[in-house]
Amino acid sequence: MSLSHAAAEYMLSDALLPEPGGSRAERLRLELPSDRLLKFVTVGLPLLLVSLAFAREFSTGSQISCFSPSNFTAQQSGYVDAACWDSLLHHGLDAQGRVVTKSLWALKVFPYSLLALAGLMFLPALLWRSTAVPALRSDLLFVADELDKSYNRSVRLVQHMRRVQQASAEPERFWEEYERARRERYFEFPLLERYLTCKQRAHSLVFLYILRNVLLLFLLVAACLYLAFLHLTGSFQGEFSCSVTTGEPQIPLLVPCRLLFSSVFRLLSVALGGVYIVLVPIVAYNALQLCRWDKGLLAVYEMLPAFDLLSRKMLGCPLNDLNLLLLFLRANVARLASFGRLSAVGTLKEAAAEQGDIDTVVDFMTLLAGLEAAKPKSQ
């Protein structure tokens, strides 16, 4: 065997992708980066604020300070603080001078409402994980394996072509057979193409994804309305008048009290509401990104022989499982070893003086293997 033949053998063997080490399923990302960021912020921020609120409560001890009469003993002042903290009723006068009461219990349970809000914000991710992730994992595993295998099949095809061409006594006849095989699509990968075409007609995954974003959007709007309601109704009122009358004349009708944590809770609610308002358009954009095709990844894989899902105009309305699958494939592009190889081939194709000479990865491999010299130029 000549040196050139040996070099071509080594080159083609090195071009093959190695088998992925370990289980590919363990390394798959089953959430888009934007979804993971939204989950981290919407769930983590209320939990952080809850921890700050409880740290404030435990560090300061009593959360209320009432200005009891000077003739009260320490036990009586403690009783007034406890009674006003248990009731949290503000007694005031309306425009006609009548006594009205307003409950401040929303302020008392504010840390627990943040804890419940964090649990509610986790529901969209939990819905996605329990309903869509199993099917999405199987789809991604199959498509990723088939894409890598399709690249390896192309390299092995060149290896076989090289052996046949070396054994052929008529090189021109060999290339005529090669061109006829390309025209009749003998090199296509029908299983992968047909599977992707079937995913184009499926809508279960995209429905669950839109449902997840709509549910998250509804929860964000509801949380903002709840926080706005607390501010508009004066629930974060720091001072109020508490009634501890027992019918004895030495006890005043109303005792002024002050909540020590109302300003902190008001600040926490403003911060949380501001972040959630910023996240509303992000969630809306996250759902609307399915209204256009992500053609970058499939365009790279058109370098495979006869893999022309885009050029044959098979892509219609983008609201289907195929478009969502393409988004997740792009998020898992680091797990696709063939993507980098085909991207490099595509770059060389664009830089070639005559782009017609390199149509597929098979053409590129035949060029590297030294078969291009005998191949007729494409018309």
C-alpha positions in Angstrom: 0.0 0.0 0.0 1.4 3.4 -1.0 1.9 6.2 1.5 -1.0 8.2 0.0 -3.3 5.3 0.5 -2.2 4.7 4.1 -2.6 8.4 4.8 -6.2 8.4 3.4 -7.1 5.3 5.5 -5.8 7.0 8.7 -7.5 10.3 7.8 -10.9 8.6 7.3 -10.6 6.5 10.4 -9.8 9.6 12.5 -12.8 11.4 11.0 -15.2 8.9 12.6 -16.8 10.1 15.8 -16.0 8.1 18.9 -18.7 6.4 20.8 -19.9 8.7 23.6 -18.6 7.7 26.9 -21.2 7.1 29.6 -24.9 7.6 29.2 -25.9 10.5 27.0 -29.3 10.7 28.9 -27.5 11.8 32.1 -26.0 14.8 30.3 -29.0 16.0 28.4 -30.4 19.4 29.3 -34.2 19.1 29.5 -34.8 22.7 30.1 -33.9 25.7 28.0 -31.4 28.1 29.5 -34.1 30.8 29.7 -36.5 28.5 31.5 -33.8 27.5 34.0 -33.1 31.2 34.6 -36.8 32.0 35.1 -37.2 29.1 37.5 -34.2 30.2 39.5 -35.4 33.8 39.8 -39.1 33.2 40.3 -38.6 30.5 43.0 -35.3 31.5 44.5 -36.1 35.2 45.0 -39.2 34.7 47.3 -37.2 32.0 49.3 -34.4 34.5 49.7 -36.7 37.2 50.9 -38.5 34.8 53.3 -35.1 33.9 54.8 -34.4 37.6 55.3 -37.8 38.2 56.8 -37.5 35.4 59.3 -34.0 36.4 60.1 -35.3 39.8 61.0 -38.1 38.4 63.1 -35.8 36.1 65.0 -33.1 38.7 65.5 -35.3 41.5 66.9 -37.5 39.3 69.1 -40.7 41.2 69.6 -42.2 42.5 66.3 -44.4 45.2 67.9 -43.9 48.1 70.3 -47.0 49.6 72.0 -46.9 52.9 73.9 -48.7 51.8 77.1 -49.6 54.3 79.8 -46.8 55.3 82.2 -48.6 53.8 85.2 -48.5 50.3 83.6 -46.2 47.7 85.0 -43.8 45.6 82.9 -46.3 42.7 82.9 -49.2 44.9 81.8 -47.1 46.4 79.0 -46.2 42.9 77.9 -49.8 42.0 77.9 -50.7 45.0 75.7 -48.0 44.1 73.2 -49.2 40.5 73.1 -52.8 41.4 72.8 -52.3 43.9 70.0 -50.0 41.5 68.1 -52.6 38.8 68.3 -55.4 41.0 67.1 -53.6 43.4 64.6 -56.7 45.5 64.3 -56.3 49.2 63.6 -59.1 51.4 65.1 -59.6 54.7 63.5 -62.2 57.3 62.7 -63.9 57.9 59.3 -65.0 61.2 57.9 -68.2 61.1 60.0 -66.3 60.5 63.2 -67.4 56.8 63.4 -65.0 54.2 64.7 -63.8 51.8 61.9 -61.4 48.9 62.1 -59.0 47.5 59.6 -57.2 44.2 59.8 -53.4 44.1 59.4 -53.2 40.4 59.3 -51.9 40.4 55.7 -48.7 42.0 57.1 -48.4 39.4 59.8 -48.6 36.5 57.3 -46.5 38.2 54.6 -43.4 35.9 55.1 -45.7 32.8 54.8 -47.3 34.2 51.7 -43.9 34.6 50.1 -43.2 30.9 51.0 -46.5 29.9 49.4 -45.7 32.1 46.4 -42.3 30.3 45.9 -44.2 26.9 45.9 -46.7 28.2 43.3 -43.9 29.5 41.1 -42.4 26.0 41.0 -45.6 24.5 39.7 -44.9 25.2 36.0 -41.5 23.5 36.2 -43.0 20.6 38.1 -45.8 20.3 35.4 -43.1 20.3 32.6 -41.0 17.7 34.5 -43.8 15.3 35.1 -45.6 15.5 31.8 -43.1 16.5 29.0 -39.7 15.5 30.1 -40.0 11.7 29.6 -41.1 12.1 26.0 -38.6 14.9 25.3 -35.7 12.8 26.7 -36.5 9.9 24.4 -36.8 12.3 21.4 -33.6 14.0 22.1 -31.7 10.8 22.6 -32.9 9.3 19.4 -32.3 12.4 17.2 -28.9 13.1 18.7 -27.8 9.5 18.2 -29.1 9.5 14.7 -27.4 12.7 13.8 -24.0 11.5 15.0 -24.6 8.1 13.4 -25.5 9.8 10.1 -22.2 11.6 10.1 -20.4 8.4 10.7 -22.4 6.7 8.0 -21.2 9.4 5.6 -17.6 8.8 6.5 -18.0 5.0 6.2 -19.6 5.6 2.8 -16.5 7.4 1.7 -14.3 4.6 3.0 -16.4 2.1 0.9 -16.3 4.4 -2.1 -12.5 4.6 -1.9 -12.2 0.8 -1.8 -14.5 0.4 -4.7 -12.8 3.1 -6.7 -9.4 1.5 -6.1 -10.7 -1.9 -7.3 -12.5 -0.4 -10.3 -10.8 -0.6 -13.7 -13.0 2.2 -15.1 -12.8 5.3 -12.9 -15.2 7.3 -15.1 -17.8 4.5 -14.8 -17.4 4.6 -11.0 -18.2 8.3 -10.9 -21.1 7.9 -13.2 -22.6 5.4 -10.8 -21.9 7.8 -7.9 -23.7 10.6 -9.6 -26.7 8.4 -10.4 -26.8 7.2 -6.8 -27.0 10.8 -5.6 -29.8 11.7 -8.1 -31.8 8.6 -7.0 -31.2 9.4 -3.3 -29.5 6.2 -2.4 -27.5 8.0 0.3 -30.4 9.5 2.2 -31.2 8.7 5.8 -35.0 8.0 5.6 -35.5 7.0 9.3 -34.2 10.3 10.7 -35.9 12.5 8.1 -39.3 10.7 8.4 -39.1 10.9 12.2 -38.5 14.7 12.1 -41.3 15.0 9.6 -43.6 13.2 12.0 -42.5 15.5 14.8 -43.5 18.4 12.5 -47.1 17.1 12.6 -47.1 16.5 16.4 -48.1 19.2 18.9 -48.2 17.6 22.3 -44.8 18.9 23.5 -45.3 22.4 22.2 -48.7 22.5 23.9 -47.2 21.6 27.2 -44.4 24.1 26.7 -46.8 26.9 26.0 -49.0 25.8 28.9 -45.9 26.1 31.2 -45.2 29.6 30.1 -48.8 30.7 30.2 -49.2 29.3 33.7 -46.0 31.1 34.8 -47.2 34.3 33.2 -50.5 34.0 35.1 -48.7 33.4 38.4 -46.4 36.4 37.8 -49.3 38.7 37.1 -51.3 37.4 40.1 -48.3 37.9 42.4 -47.9 41.5 41.1 -51.6 42.2 41.7 -51.4 40.7 45.2 -48.4 42.9 46.1 -50.1 45.9 44.6 -53.2 45.1 46.6 -51.2 45.1 49.9 -49.8 48.5 49.1 -53.0 50.1 47.9 -55.0 48.9 50.9 -52.4 50.1 53.4 -51.5 46.6 54.7 -47.9 47.8 55.2 -49.1 50.4 57.7 -46.3 50.8 60.3 -48.4 52.5 63.0 -51.9 51.7 64.2 -54.2 52.2 67.2 -55.0 49.1 69.2 -58.0 48.6 71.5 -57.4 46.7 74.7 -60.2 48.2 76.8 -61.7 46.0 79.4 -64.2 48.5 80.8 -61.8 50.0 83.4 -61.5 53.8 83.4 -57.7 53.8 84.0 -57.1 52.0 80.7 -57.2 54.2 77.6 -59.6 53.4 74.8 -56.8 53.2 72.2 -53.2 52.4 72.6 -50.8 53.6 69.8 -48.6 50.8 68.5 -45.8 50.5 66.0 -44.8 47.5 63.8 -41.0 47.2 63.7 -40.8 45.3 60.5 -43.4 47.1 58.2 -40.8 49.1 56.4 -38.7 46.0 55.8 -41.6 44.1 54.4 -42.6 47.1 52.2 -39.1 47.1 50.7 -39.1 43.4 50.1 -42.4 43.5 48.4 -41.3 46.4 46.1 -38.2 44.5 45.2 -40.1 41.3 44.5 -42.8 43.0 42.5 -40.3 45.0 40.4 -38.4 41.8 39.5 -41.6 40.0 38.6 -42.8 42.9 36.4 -39.5 42.7 34.5 -39.9 38.9 34.1 -43.4 39.3 32.5 -42.1 40.3 29.0 -39.3 37.8 29.2 -41.8 34.9 29.8 -43.9 36.3 26.9 -40.9 36.3 24.6 -40.0 32.8 25.7 -43.3 31.5 24.5 -43.4 33.6 21.3 -40.0 32.3 20.2 -41.8 29.3 18.9 -43.5 31.4 16.3 -40.4 31.3 14.1 -38.2 28.5 13.0 -34.8 27.9 14.4 -33.2 26.8 11.1 -29.5 27.2 12.1 -29.0 23.6 13.4 -30.8 21.8 10.5 -29.0 24.0 8.0 -25.7 22.7 9.3 -26.9 19.1 9.0 -27.9 19.6 5.4 -24.2 18.8 4.7 -25.3 15.1 5.2 -26.1 13.4 2.0 -29.8 13.9 0.9 -30.7 15.5 4.3 -32.7 18.4 2.8 -35.6 18.9 5.2 -35.3 22.6 4.7 -34.6 22.8 1.0 -37.6 20.7 0.1 -39.9 23.2 1.9 -41.1 20.7 4.5 -41.2 23.4 7.2 -44.6 25.0 7.5 -46.2 26.5 10.6 -43.5 26.6 13.4 -45.9 25.8 16.2 -45.1 22.1 16.4 -42.9 19.6 18.3 -40.2 19.7 15.6 -39.4 23.4 16.2 -39.4 22.9 20.0 -37.1 19.9 19.5 -34.7 22.1 17.5 -34.5 24.6 20.3 -33.6 21.8 22.8 -31.1 20.3 20.3 -29.4 23.7 20.2 -29.4 23.8 24.0 -27.7 20.4 23.9 -25.3 21.2 21.0 -22.3 20.4 23.2 -23.6 16.8 23.2 -23.6 16.6 19.4 -20.1 15.8 18.4 -21.1 15.9 14.7 -22.2 19.5 14.9 -18.7 20.9 15.2 -17.4 18.7 12.4 -20.2 19.7 10.0 -19.9 23.4 11.0 -16.3 23.2 10.0 -17.1 21.6 6.7 -19.8 24.2 6.0 -17.2 27.0 6.7 -14.8 25.4 4.2 -17.7 25.1 1.7 -18.3 28.8 1.9 -14.6 29.6 1.6 -14.1 27.4 -1.5 -13.5 29.1 -4.8 -16.1 26.8 -6.5 -18.8 26.0 -4.0 -20.3 23.5 -6.3 -17.4 21.1 -5.7 -18.5 20.6 -2.0 -22.1 19.9 -1.5 -22.1 17.3 1.3 -19.7 15.9 3.8 -19.2 13.0 1.4 -17.8 15.4 -1.1 -15.5 16.9 1.5 -14.2 13.5 2.6 -13.6 12.4 -1.0 -11.6 15.5 -1.5 -9.5 14.8 1.6 -9.2 11.1 0.6 -7.7 12.0 -2.8 -10.7 10.8 -4.8 -11.6 14.3 -6.1 -9.0 14.3 -8.8 -10.9 11.6 -10.8 -14.3 13.0 -10.0 -16.0 14.9 -12.8 -16.9 18.5 -12.0 -20.5 19.2 -11.2 -22.4 21.0 -13.9 
